Amino acid sequence: MSKKLNVLQEADKLVNGQRDTAYGLPHLNWGDTAEMMTAYLHGRKLLDRDKHLDAHDGAMLMILVKASREANRRSRDNLVDIAGYANVAERVDAEV
């Protein structure tokens, strides 16, 4: 009988296992995501052209998305994802 993982353990297992295999290193994948977010914000004139989001920003913005969802409906999945995005932010900072 296996013990159920807590949200931090589950997030760590996903981020440092399945997600690495599927999407590659976070600083590269999230760097691409941050460039896309930046382009959108520039297009909407919500961010000055000389400002740019980085991979860490992308992970933090996703935490805000999950926090917003959690405010509307509590879900274990939101908590796992928040922990996972925090893990990604830490890894991004360590990888660059």
C-alpha distance (Angstrom), angle and dihedral (degrees) to the residues before:
residue distance angle dihedral
M1 . . .
S2 3.81 . .
K3 3.77 123.9 .
K4 3.82 116.2 -118.3
L5 3.81 113.1 -110.0
N6 3.79 118.2 -117.2
V7 3.82 117.7 -124.7
L8 3.81 93.1 -94.5
Q9 3.78 93.5 50.4
E10 3.79 92.0 46.3
A11 3.81 92.2 48.8
D12 3.82 91.3 48.6
K13 3.79 91.5 49.9
L14 3.81 91.4 50.9
V15 3.79 98.5 42.5
N16 3.80 96.3 43.5
G17 3.79 96.4 38.5
Q18 3.77 125.4 20.8
R19 3.83 95.7 24.0
D20 3.81 93.9 48.7
T21 3.78 89.8 52.1
A22 3.80 93.3 46.7
Y23 3.82 101.4 39.3
G24 3.80 109.3 16.2
L25 3.77 129.9 -129.6
P26 3.81 113.5 -8.0
H27 3.81 96.6 -129.0
L28 3.81 89.6 58.6
N29 3.81 99.2 40.3
W30 3.78 94.4 40.4
G31 3.79 90.3 43.0
D32 3.81 87.9 60.1
T33 3.81 90.3 46.7
A34 3.81 91.0 50.4
E35 3.82 90.7 51.7
M36 3.81 89.6 53.4
M37 3.81 91.9 47.4
T38 3.81 89.3 48.9
A39 3.80 92.5 50.8
Y40 3.79 90.6 50.8
L41 3.80 92.8 49.3
H42 3.81 91.0 47.1
G43 3.81 90.7 50.2
R44 3.80 91.1 50.9
K45 3.82 89.3 46.5
L46 3.79 89.7 -123.5
L47 3.81 93.7 122.2
D48 3.80 127.1 42.2
R49 3.82 114.1 -111.2
D50 3.80 91.2 -117.2
K51 3.83 91.8 57.2
H52 3.80 123.2 82.5
L53 3.79 135.6 -177.4
D54 3.79 118.7 -130.2
A55 3.79 132.7 -152.8
H56 3.81 91.7 -88.9
D57 3.82 90.1 54.3
G58 3.80 90.2 51.7
A59 3.79 92.4 54.6
M60 3.80 91.6 46.7
L61 3.82 91.9 50.6
M62 3.79 89.4 52.5
I63 3.81 88.8 53.5
L64 3.81 87.0 56.5
V65 3.83 90.6 50.8
K66 3.80 90.1 53.0
A67 3.82 92.2 44.7
S68 3.80 88.9 53.3
R69 3.80 90.6 51.0
E70 3.79 90.3 47.2
A71 3.81 89.7 53.7
N72 3.80 89.0 58.2
R73 3.78 99.3 39.2
R74 3.77 127.7 3.8
S75 3.77 112.2 -127.6
R76 3.78 134.7 167.9
D77 3.80 87.5 -138.6
N78 3.81 90.1 62.4
L79 3.80 90.7 53.0
V80 3.80 92.6 48.5
D81 3.79 90.4 49.4
I82 3.82 93.3 47.7
A83 3.81 89.5 52.4
G84 3.79 89.9 45.9
Y85 3.80 93.8 51.4
A86 3.81 90.0 48.7
N87 3.81 87.6 52.2
V88 3.81 89.5 50.2
A89 3.82 91.6 50.8
E90 3.79 90.4 52.4
R91 3.80 92.4 47.6
V92 3.80 92.8 47.3
D93 3.80 90.3 54.9
A94 3.81 91.0 48.8
E95 3.82 94.6 46.7
V96 3.80 98.4 53.9
